Amino acid sequence: MVQYLKHSEIDKVKWDNCISGSVNEFIYSRSWYLDIVSPGWDALVKGDYESVMPLTWSRKFGIYYLYPPFFAQQLGVFSTRQIKEETVREFLMGIPGKFRLIQINLNESNPVNISSFRVKNNLNYELDLSGSYAEIYNSYSRNCRRNIKKAVDAQLTIDEKISVEDFSEFIRANLGDRITELNRNNYATLKKVLKTSSDNSTGKIYRVLTRENKLCAVGSFLITSGRCIFSVCASSEEGRSSHAMYFLVNHAIENNSNKDMIFDFSGSNIKGIAYFNSTFGARPVEYPYIYRNNLPWIIRFFK
């Protein structure tokens, strides 16, 4: 049976043991990460934590709802066993009725076939890092290799000598006006993710400098034994013109090549970003988004 647990009832040691032993681990589902991006999250648990699903919830005007948190692309069902349609269905049917609106992302290992939810597939891009860097580089598109060469010719340099504060401020200055959903609370969350992941050795942040030592791009990565996630990034106008992001991603790929890992681009449905990801030889991978609206009809009308 799938059991609903409030946050205070969750055994986080057992939870994290399930996640680390799961067939589909994502860092987003670790308890410390959920504590940051969705404080007070609840859970569905099957058996003695053999399969689990976080419920990232909030409340507005007295109505409880589930939502996809910022900086956590894929959640859903995680299990130490193979995940089948009936397993996902059992968890989705186990979501308590008090959550009147459900909008959440599952993960790429969650097959969904359930009529009581609207389902659409989002795109992610992934690159196998198990080959040598030379092999991976040769799979880049001609345009990708050309842009990396332009960045090298522009004498860009890269290092990790950037503080969480400076990283976040650069993101705000160069990305905030294009992503209107980002607000003060989201930046505070980002800082906590960057700080905690650095402290527990699952995160790295990089900066790219021009030949005049001017900051022109930044990027953060979440790294576990099986996956390197390209999490948050931004470029200045000068960074875009010098192809700093190609330079940055190539650096991360080179550092993690020859490992039994996936380089996870964490998106995207946006055509321009999808094209950028594909130029590195990454393949598209779908993950489900599910939606159900049981709001009172008057609220549903205005929503």
N, C-alpha and C positions, 0 to 999 in steps of 0.2 A: 504494500500500500504506500502511496505517496502521502507524506505528512507535511502539513503546513506548520512552520516554526516562525515565531516572532524573533526579532533580532536577539533579544536577551536569552533565548532558548537554544541558540545555535552553538554547537560544540566546534569552535574554530580550529582546534587541532585535528579533529576528524575531518572537518571540511577541507582543510588544506592537504591532508593526506589523500583524500579523494581526488582533488584537483591535480596534485603532483603525479598521481598514479593513473590519471585518466587517459583515455585513448585520444582525446582531443583538447589537451590543455591549452589554455590561453592565459596570459598573465592577468588579463582583465578580471578573471574569476577568482583570483586569490583574495583571501579575506582582507588583508591589509589594503589592497587596491580598492576593493569595494567600499571599505570604510572611508576612503578618501572621496571617491567619486559619487557615492550614494550613501551618506551616513544614515545608519539605522535600517539598512536593507534587511528584508526578511528572506525566507528560503522555503523551498520545497525539497524534501529529502525522502529518498526511498531506501528502505532497509536500514542497515547500520552505516549510512553514508556511502553506499555503493554507487548511487547516482544522485546528483543534486542539481538544483536550479536556483540561482539568485533571483529575488524579486526586488527590483529597484523601484521604489515607490515614492510618491509624494502625496500631498493633500492640498486641495484648494477649495475654498468655500465649503469645507466639510466633506468634500468628495475625494475618495481615495482613487489613485490611478497609477498605472505602471508606465514608465518612460525609459528611453535609452539614454543613459548618462553621457555627458561629454567625456571624451578621452577613453571610452570603452566601446569599441566598435562591435564586438561580437560577444554575447553572453549566451543565455539559453541553457540547455541540458548538457551536463558533463558527467561522464561515467567511466568506471574502470572496465566496463564491458562494451561490446559493440552496441551502438545506438540504432535502434530500428524505429520505423514509423510509429508502431504501437507504443514504444517507450515515450516518444515525444508527445503523442496524443494523451497518454496517461498523465503526464506532467501538466500539459495545458489545461486539461479538464480538472486538474487539481488546484488551479488558481482560485482562491476564495472569491465569492461573489461580491464582496465589499469593494473590489477593484472594478469600478464601473466603466473605466476607460483603459484599454490595454493597447499600448504602442511600444513594442520591444523588438530588438534584433536578436534572433537566435544565432547559432554559429554554423559554419559550413558542414559540420558533421551531424546536423539535425534535419533529417528528412521529414517534411511536413505534408500531411494530407488530411485536412480536417475542415469540415464545412462550416463550423461555427466561427471561424476566423477568416478575415481577408488576408491573403498571403501574396507578397511580391518578393522577387529576388533582387538583392543588391549585389554589386560587383566589388570584388577585391582582386588584387593582383599579387601573385606569389612567384618567387624564383628559387629554384633548388640550388643550394650552395655547396653541395657535396663534391662538385668537381673542382679542378684547379682554377685559380684566378684566370690563367690564360684561356682555358676552355670557356669560362663564363664570359670573359671579355669578347671572345670571338663570336659569341651569340648575340652581342649587342647589335643594334641596327647601325647602318653606316652613319646616319645622322647623329646618333648617340655618341659614337666614337669621335666624330668630327667636333661635337660640342665639348667633349672632355678635352680634346686637344686644344681647342680655343681657350678653355679655362687655364690649361697648363701654360700656353703661350702668353696669357695675360699675367702670368706669375702669381696666381692665386695661391694662398697657403691655408692650411687647415690645422687646428689644434683644439684642445679641450679646455683652454684657459678662459672660461667664461663663467660668471656666477649665475645662479638661478635668477637673481633679480635682473641682471642685464639681459639674460636670455628672454625672460618674460616681457621686459620692456620693449625689446626689439620686435617680438611677436606682436605686441599691442600696436606699435608704431607702423608696422608694415603689413599687418593682416587684419587688424581690428575693423577697419573701415570697410573691408570686403566680406566679413562674416559678422553680420549684425547681431546674431544670436549670442556672441561672446559678450559677457558682461563682467563686472567687477568680481562677482563670485566665481565665475569660470576661471579667471586668472589666478585667484587664490587657490583654487583646486589644482590648476596646472602647476603652481609652485610647489604644492605639497607632493604631487606625483613625482616631480623632478627631484625634490630633496630626498624623499623616502626611497625612491628607486636607486638613487646614487648611494645612499647609506647602506642599502642591502645588496649592492652590486648587481642590480638588474637594470640599471639605466645609465646612459651616457649622453652628454650634450656636447655638441661641437659648434665651433664658429669658423667661418671662412673670411679671410682678410684679403683685401686688394694688395697690390704691390706697394701701395702707400700706407699699408697697415690700417686701412679703414674697414670696419665691420660691414660686410655686404650680404651675409646669409648665416642662418643658424638652423640646426636640426637636432631633434632628440630621438633616441632609440631605446626601446625596451627589449632587453635581451634575456632569454632563458636558454635552457640546454637545447631546445629544439626549434627556437624561433627568434629572429631578430626583426622587431617591428619598427618601421619608420613611422614615428608617432606624430610629432608636431614640427613644422618647419615654416620658414619665411625667408624671402629675399628682398633686398632693397632694389630700387630701379637699377643701380649699378651692378648688383648681383645678378639680376635677370639678364642684363645685356652681356655680361661676361660668362654666363652659363654656370654660375656658382653651384646651383643645385645638382646639375649633372656631376660636377666635380665632387660634391659632398657625398652623394649616393654611391658613386663609384668607389670612393675611399672606404665607406662602410662595407660594401660588398667585398672589396679586396681584403679587408681585415678579418672577415668572417668566412672566407672561401676555404675549401677543403675541410668543411665541417658538416656533420649530419644535421643540417639546419635548413629552415625555410627563411628566406628574406621576404618579409611581409610588408607590402607597400601601404597597407591599411586604407585601401580605396582604389578606384573611385567610380561613381556613376557619371561624374563630370567628364565630358569628352576630352578636354585638354589635359586633365590630370591622367586619365586613362591612357592617353597616347604617350605621355611622358613615361609612365610605368612600363608600358609595353615595349618601349625602345630598348630596355635593358634585358629583353628576352623573357620577361615575366609573363605568366599565363593567367587568364581570367579565371576566377573561382567565385561561385555564387554562394551567398548566405541569405537565409530568409528573414524578412521583416513581417511581423504579424500585427494585425489590428482588429480590435473589436470595440464597439461603442454601445454600451448599455446605460448611457447617461439618461436622465429623465428627458422626455421629449422636448420640453421647452428649452433646456440647456443645450441639447443636441442641435436644436434649430439655430440658436445663436452662435454655437461653435461652428 
